[in-house]
Amino acid sequence: MDFELVRAAHADPLLRQLHPSSSHHNLHFSRCPGDWSWNVPFVMHLPGGRYLVAGPSRSQIVGEADTAEEAIALVVGGLPPGCGPAIVGRREELDRLDTVLPNQIF
């Protein structure tokens, strides 16, 4: 695990509210740990210590970054509107909250 990337993510108050996960050296975030929300960008490693921020799907490239801090800034910039703290539950509950409170800022 890239500890610089984890530290940079933890330093951001918005990302600190989300559920993190690491797989294959990628750093993902979810708005509901019971069922992956798949609406938040994630960070992948590139050769030479650089980063690629993609998402929410792998085919959507947000940008490349030279540092962990730059990569995390790209993730934060790509958060969905009104992105609030992770909820305990599944994606259906999150979808219902987003429908009921579309303009709510958490």
Backbone as CSV, one residue per row, in Angstrom:
resi,resn,N_x,N_y,N_z,CA_x,CA_y,CA_z,C_x,C_y,C_z
1,MET,0.843,-1.176,0.000,0.000,0.000,0.000,0.886,1.236,0.000
2,ASP,0.451,2.223,-0.705,1.151,3.496,-0.815,0.718,4.369,0.370
3,PHE,1.567,4.455,1.387,1.195,5.183,2.595,1.082,6.683,2.366
4,GLU,1.844,7.232,1.410,1.684,8.656,1.093,0.281,8.924,0.563
5,LEU,-0.215,8.025,-0.264,-1.554,8.178,-0.822,-2.611,8.069,0.277
6,VAL,-2.441,7.116,1.167,-3.388,6.948,2.279,-3.374,8.175,3.178
7,ARG,-2.179,8.694,3.490,-2.088,9.888,4.330,-2.758,11.095,3.663
8,ALA,-2.526,11.244,2.363,-3.132,12.369,1.638,-4.655,12.248,1.625
9,ALA,-5.158,11.031,1.440,-6.617,10.822,1.450,-7.184,11.106,2.837
10,HIS,-6.501,10.634,3.862,-6.984,10.840,5.231,-6.960,12.314,5.618
11,ALA,-6.054,13.074,5.039,-5.956,14.497,5.367,-7.132,15.298,4.815
12,ASP,-7.840,14.745,3.833,-8.970,15.481,3.265,-10.247,15.142,4.022
13,PRO,-10.937,16.139,4.585,-12.134,15.861,5.393,-13.270,15.201,4.615
14,LEU,-13.398,15.495,3.320,-14.466,14.855,2.531,-14.188,13.370,2.333
15,LEU,-12.953,13.032,2.004,-12.628,11.618,1.788,-12.592,10.837,3.092
16,ARG,-12.267,11.512,4.170,-12.239,10.843,5.474,-13.631,10.344,5.865
17,GLN,-14.693,10.910,5.275,-16.065,10.498,5.575,-16.501,9.261,4.776
18,LEU,-15.712,8.897,3.760,-16.096,7.796,2.886,-15.441,6.501,3.334
19,HIS,-15.927,5.405,2.782,-15.392,4.083,3.102,-14.252,3.769,2.127
20,PRO,-12.994,3.679,2.617,-11.877,3.391,1.713,-11.685,1.891,1.523
21,SER,-11.054,1.558,0.413,-10.710,0.172,0.141,-9.511,0.158,-0.792
22,SER,-8.656,-0.834,-0.618,-7.486,-0.969,-1.477,-7.509,-2.344,-2.128
23,SER,-7.255,-2.359,-3.417,-7.188,-3.614,-4.150,-6.197,-3.442,-5.296
24,HIS,-5.273,-4.363,-5.414,-4.273,-4.310,-6.481,-3.553,-2.962,-6.507
25,HIS,-3.248,-2.429,-5.348,-2.559,-1.148,-5.171,-3.390,0.048,-5.632
26,ASN,-4.669,-0.144,-5.869,-5.576,0.957,-6.193,-6.273,1.388,-4.907
27,LEU,-6.627,2.665,-4.827,-7.343,3.168,-3.667,-8.723,3.620,-4.112
28,HIS,-9.739,2.967,-3.553,-11.134,3.239,-3.897,-11.847,3.849,-2.692
29,PHE,-12.973,4.506,-2.974,-13.814,5.091,-1.931,-15.264,4.756,-2.258
30,SER,-16.057,4.531,-1.225,-17.472,4.250,-1.431,-18.304,5.059,-0.457
31,ARG,-19.524,5.367,-0.880,-20.463,6.083,-0.012,-21.304,5.129,0.806
32,CYS,-21.199,3.814,0.553,-21.918,2.832,1.370,-21.102,1.534,1.406
33,PRO,-20.609,1.148,2.567,-19.764,-0.037,2.667,-20.514,-1.353,2.483
34,GLY,-21.830,-1.354,2.619,-22.595,-2.591,2.466,-22.701,-3.058,1.035
35,ASP,-22.498,-2.135,0.095,-22.621,-2.427,-1.328,-21.914,-1.283,-2.029
36,TRP,-20.887,-1.548,-2.784,-20.038,-0.504,-3.356,-20.854,0.487,-4.159
37,SER,-20.680,1.790,-3.903,-21.500,2.812,-4.566,-21.067,3.087,-6.005
38,TRP,-19.801,2.911,-6.331,-19.279,3.096,-7.693,-19.605,4.455,-8.293
39,ASN,-19.637,5.509,-7.501,-19.861,6.840,-8.054,-18.794,7.838,-7.603
40,VAL,-17.656,7.309,-7.143,-16.557,8.140,-6.665,-15.294,7.748,-7.437
41,PRO,-14.518,8.718,-7.921,-13.262,8.390,-8.597,-12.309,7.620,-7.679
42,PHE,-11.370,6.948,-8.298,-10.388,6.167,-7.538,-9.000,6.381,-8.119
43,VAL,-7.968,5.930,-7.391,-6.578,6.172,-7.773,-5.900,4.859,-8.126
44,MET,-5.237,4.869,-9.284,-4.423,3.731,-9.719,-2.970,4.207,-9.829
45,HIS,-2.044,3.273,-9.673,-0.628,3.614,-9.785,-0.161,3.491,-11.230
46,LEU,0.711,4.401,-11.621,1.359,4.363,-12.927,2.848,4.093,-12.725
47,PRO,3.525,3.630,-13.739,4.976,3.442,-13.618,5.675,4.755,-13.256
48,GLY,6.760,4.638,-12.544,7.542,5.812,-12.180,7.008,6.577,-10.995
49,GLY,6.101,5.973,-10.225,5.590,6.615,-9.025,4.502,7.638,-9.274
50,ARG,3.953,7.661,-10.471,2.861,8.593,-10.788,1.524,7.919,-10.517
51,TYR,0.444,8.693,-10.658,-0.902,8.204,-10.359,-1.847,8.518,-11.508
52,LEU,-2.834,7.675,-11.671,-3.925,7.892,-12.609,-5.212,7.888,-11.804
53,VAL,-6.005,8.930,-11.954,-7.297,8.992,-11.284,-8.349,8.720,-12.344
54,ALA,-9.186,7.741,-12.068,-10.241,7.335,-12.998,-11.549,7.262,-12.242
55,GLY,-12.615,7.238,-13.015,-13.863,6.958,-12.371,-14.939,7.988,-12.604
56,PRO,-16.075,7.536,-12.244,-16.323,6.345,-11.470,-15.997,5.025,-12.196
57,SER,-16.108,4.933,-13.520,-15.758,3.679,-14.181,-14.311,3.740,-14.656
58,ARG,-13.735,2.590,-14.903,-12.343,2.532,-15.356,-12.136,3.226,-16.696
59,SER,-13.182,3.364,-17.488,-13.039,3.995,-18.799,-13.092,5.524,-18.730
60,GLN,-13.402,6.077,-17.568,-13.465,7.531,-17.395,-12.189,8.003,-16.722
61,ILE,-11.341,8.680,-17.472,-10.084,9.179,-16.930,-10.290,10.610,-16.431
62,VAL,-9.993,10.818,-15.150,-10.080,12.152,-14.555,-8.785,12.904,-14.837
63,GLY,-7.647,12.241,-14.647,-6.366,12.878,-14.907,-5.214,12.104,-14.319
64,GLU,-4.011,12.560,-14.613,-2.785,11.977,-14.068,-2.168,12.954,-13.079
65,ALA,-1.416,12.408,-12.134,-0.804,13.243,-11.101,0.600,12.740,-10.782
66,ASP,1.459,13.681,-10.433,2.828,13.330,-10.056,2.959,12.988,-8.583
67,THR,2.057,13.533,-7.757,2.150,13.309,-6.313,0.838,12.748,-5.773
68,ALA,0.931,12.173,-4.591,-0.267,11.651,-3.928,-1.259,12.776,-3.653
69,GLU,-0.769,13.923,-3.246,-1.646,15.057,-2.943,-2.400,15.532,-4.181
70,GLU,-1.712,15.563,-5.324,-2.374,15.953,-6.575,-3.437,14.929,-6.971
71,ALA,-3.125,13.650,-6.782,-4.091,12.599,-7.111,-5.342,12.722,-6.247
72,ILE,-5.152,12.970,-4.966,-6.295,13.095,-4.061,-7.111,14.332,-4.414
73,ALA,-6.459,15.413,-4.813,-7.193,16.613,-5.234,-8.062,16.316,-6.448
74,LEU,-7.580,15.472,-7.357,-8.386,15.073,-8.517,-9.595,14.245,-8.090
75,VAL,-9.401,13.364,-7.110,-10.525,12.568,-6.595,-11.577,13.493,-5.994
76,VAL,-11.153,14.399,-5.145,-12.079,15.324,-4.475,-12.814,16.170,-5.523
77,GLY,-12.103,16.615,-6.539,-12.728,17.404,-7.588,-13.754,16.625,-8.398
78,GLY,-13.647,15.306,-8.377,-14.580,14.457,-9.117,-15.681,13.841,-8.284
79,LEU,-15.792,14.253,-7.013,-16.860,13.711,-6.169,-18.223,14.121,-6.721
80,PRO,-19.218,13.248,-6.594,-20.550,13.608,-7.087,-21.134,14.774,-6.288
81,PRO,-21.994,15.572,-6.924,-22.611,16.706,-6.209,-23.325,16.225,-4.942
82,GLY,-23.159,16.976,-3.871,-23.820,16.637,-2.616,-23.262,15.414,-1.931
83,CYS,-22.080,14.971,-2.341,-21.483,13.763,-1.753,-21.305,13.972,-0.257
84,GLY,-21.946,13.124,0.505,-21.861,13.231,1.952,-21.154,12.034,2.537
85,PRO,-21.230,11.892,3.816,-20.553,10.773,4.475,-21.148,9.440,4.056
86,ALA,-20.328,8.421,4.153,-20.803,7.068,3.863,-21.947,6.727,4.811
87,ILE,-22.895,5.987,4.295,-24.017,5.540,5.119,-23.841,4.066,5.435
88,VAL,-24.448,3.614,6.503,-24.465,2.194,6.804,-25.633,1.621,6.012
89,GLY,-25.333,0.786,5.072,-26.399,0.229,4.257,-25.929,-0.109,2.864
90,ARG,-26.896,-0.252,1.980,-26.632,-0.678,0.621,-26.885,0.459,-0.365
91,ARG,-26.492,0.234,-1.600,-26.606,1.249,-2.640,-28.044,1.718,-2.841
92,GLU,-29.022,0.829,-2.688,-30.423,1.221,-2.858,-30.818,2.300,-1.844
93,GLU,-30.329,2.163,-0.624,-30.623,3.166,0.400,-29.960,4.500,0.064
94,LEU,-28.757,4.435,-0.468,-28.052,5.638,-0.884,-28.794,6.305,-2.037
95,ASP,-29.238,5.522,-3.004,-30.002,6.068,-4.130,-31.277,6.745,-3.640
96,ARG,-31.934,6.143,-2.664,-33.161,6.729,-2.124,-32.854,8.059,-1.430
97,LEU,-31.773,8.107,-0.663,-31.382,9.362,-0.006,-31.061,10.443,-1.032
98,ASP,-30.350,10.064,-2.087,-29.996,11.038,-3.120,-31.245,11.563,-3.821
99,THR,-32.264,10.741,-3.950,-33.512,11.161,-4.591,-34.314,12.067,-3.671
100,VAL,-34.373,11.725,-2.404,-35.148,12.502,-1.440,-34.478,13.824,-1.125
101,LEU,-33.160,13.822,-1.048,-32.423,15.023,-0.651,-31.427,15.431,-1.742
102,PRO,-31.864,15.704,-2.964,-30.910,15.959,-4.048,-30.069,17.219,-3.849
103,ASN,-30.568,18.198,-3.124,-29.819,19.440,-2.937,-29.206,19.554,-1.558
104,GLN,-29.354,18.519,-0.757,-28.813,18.525,0.595,-27.296,18.439,0.535
105,ILE,-26.610,19.303,1.238,-25.158,19.229,1.363,-24.861,18.746,2.759
106,PHE,-24.147,17.649,2.847,-23.871,17.028,4.141,-22.662,17.655,4.798
